[in-house]
């Protein structure tokens, strides 16, 4: 099994910054992608940012230029630096790790961390 531990959420004023972390441990074979999703109240979970094992990144249009995803492969940890936060960024943020094993792919979710941006 794979365990993910998230940290870094909290309450911040609009325009502020937060940094989320997600550390993966356990029976991992080869991490393919590490991702951050978020879910606002009453809305569907949405993909915020992705980083591949090769370091390629992709972002939702709503966070481009404000959020930065990075990873420390030696620590199996993914980060999300969030700057210029807006009230619309409020939600529960989840990390997701996609692991490639021989013949199949597995996906694991963190427990979620609350981010609240006040206006």
Residue, then its C-alpha position, 0 to 999 in steps of 0.5 A: x500500500x501507499x500512504x500520502x500525508x498532506x500538510x500546509x493548508x490553512x486560512x489566509x487573506x486574499x493576496x496571500x500565499x500558502x505552500x502545500x506538501x504531500x509526502x508519499x511512502x510505502x510500497x511504491x514501484x515507480x511514480x509516474x505523475x503527482x497531482x493536486x486536485x481541489x474541491x470547493x463546496x458544492x462543486x466537483x473535484x478539479x485538477x489543479x496541477x500535474x508534474x510528471x516523473x520527468x518534471x513536466x508540469x501542467x496547470x488549470x487555467x485558473x491557477x496559471x501564473x499563480x501556483x507552482x507545482x514541484x517535487x523532490x523525487x528523493x523524498x517522494x514529495x510533491x509541493x504546491x506553492x500558491x501565491x496571489x490567492x483568491x477567495x475562489x481558491x478556497x476548498x479542500x486540496x488533495x494530492x494524487x499519486x499515479x504509480x506505474x507497476x508492471x501491467x497496471x497503474x494505481x492511483x492513491x489519494x491523500x486525506x485532503x487539506x483545507x485551504x480557506x481564502x478570506x476576502 
